[in-house]
Amino acid sequence: MDERLALRVARAIRPHLRDLLGDQADEVDGDLARLLKRSDEGHAVEPDVARVIDRHEATREWAEGLLTVAHGDRDYAPVPGPVQYIPPSRWVCPRFAECGTEFLRYSAGELVPPCPVHSIDLVQDAA
């Protein structure tokens, strides 16, 4: 996993930590928040993010699932002809600069959770 991908995983998993880890979610969320802040300050944090994610089986499996979706199944052979990729919608905290919370919505039926830091609704990123 490269630096950019590690940061995307760290941001994407944060809204799911309560469901994945229960009482341990706050500790992992705090670790990821500190690493994202260090990254904003120009430090490389990829190995540290990987260690935090790999610490728990639930977060490790979730991240592996995300990366499989992001990179596709290596055994899949696409049908011939043009294919259009439709990326997931990205939802962010209105105070993204403070917490870095983002949520990738892969299905229109998937509920967008509130920001775990500010307890406010996430907004769809226009980009």
C-alpha positions in Angstrom: 0.0 0.0 0.0 1.4 3.4 -0.9 1.1 6.6 1.1 -1.8 8.0 -0.8 -3.8 4.8 -0.5 -3.0 4.4 3.2 -4.4 7.9 3.8 -7.6 7.0 1.9 -8.1 3.8 3.9 -7.5 5.6 7.2 -10.1 8.3 6.3 -12.6 5.8 4.9 -12.6 3.4 7.8 -13.1 6.0 10.6 -16.9 6.1 10.3 -17.1 2.3 10.5 -14.9 1.8 13.6 -17.8 1.7 16.1 -19.4 -1.1 14.2 -16.1 -3.0 13.7 -14.5 -2.6 17.1 -17.2 -1.5 19.6 -15.5 -0.2 22.7 -12.0 -0.2 21.1 -13.1 2.2 18.3 -12.2 5.4 20.2 -8.6 4.3 20.6 -8.1 3.3 17.0 -9.9 6.5 15.8 -7.6 8.6 17.9 -4.5 6.8 16.5 -5.7 7.4 13.0 -6.6 11.0 13.6 -3.1 11.6 15.0 -1.6 9.9 11.9 -3.7 12.0 9.5 -2.6 15.1 11.3 1.1 14.1 11.0 0.5 13.5 7.3 -0.9 17.0 7.0 2.3 18.2 8.5 4.3 16.5 5.8 5.3 13.3 7.5 5.1 9.8 5.9 2.7 7.7 7.9 1.9 4.7 5.6 3.7 2.1 7.8 2.0 3.4 11.0 -1.4 3.4 9.4 -0.9 -0.2 8.3 0.1 -1.2 11.8 -3.0 0.5 13.3 -5.3 -1.2 10.7 -3.6 -4.6 11.1 -3.9 -4.5 14.9 -7.5 -5.8 14.8 -8.7 -8.6 12.5 -12.0 -6.7 11.8 -10.3 -3.5 10.6 -7.7 -5.6 8.6 -10.5 -7.5 6.8 -12.5 -4.3 6.2 -9.5 -2.6 4.7 -8.7 -5.6 2.5 -12.3 -5.6 1.3 -12.0 -1.9 0.4 -8.8 -2.4 -1.4 -10.3 -5.3 -3.3 -13.2 -3.1 -4.4 -10.8 -0.3 -5.2 -8.4 -2.4 -7.3 -10.8 -5.0 -8.6 -10.6 -8.8 -8.6 -7.4 -9.9 -10.3 -9.1 -13.0 -11.8 -11.9 -11.0 -13.5 -11.7 -10.5 -17.2 -13.8 -7.6 -18.5 -16.1 -7.9 -21.5 -14.7 -6.5 -24.7 -15.6 -3.0 -25.5 -15.7 0.4 -23.8 -16.4 0.4 -20.0 -17.3 3.3 -17.9 -16.1 3.4 -14.3 -18.5 5.0 -11.9 -16.7 6.0 -8.7 -18.4 5.8 -5.3 -19.8 9.1 -4.0 -17.6 10.7 -1.4 -19.1 12.3 1.6 -17.1 14.5 4.0 -17.5 16.3 7.2 -18.3 20.0 6.7 -15.4 20.6 9.1 -13.1 18.2 7.1 -10.0 20.3 7.8 -10.4 19.6 11.6 -11.1 15.9 11.5 -10.5 14.5 8.0 -13.7 12.4 8.1 -14.8 11.0 4.8 -17.2 8.2 3.8 -17.2 6.4 0.4 -20.8 5.4 -0.5 -20.8 2.5 -2.9 -24.5 2.0 -3.1 -27.5 4.5 -3.2 -29.1 2.3 -0.5 -26.2 2.7 1.9 -26.9 5.1 4.7 -24.3 7.9 5.2 -23.3 8.0 8.9 -22.8 11.3 10.8 -19.3 12.5 11.5 -18.0 10.5 14.5 -16.0 13.5 15.8 -18.5 16.4 15.4 -21.8 14.4 15.3 -23.0 16.4 12.3 -24.3 15.1 8.9 -21.7 14.5 6.2 -22.1 16.4 3.0 -21.5 15.1 -0.5 -18.2 16.2 -1.9 -18.7 18.0 -5.2 -15.3 16.9 -6.6 
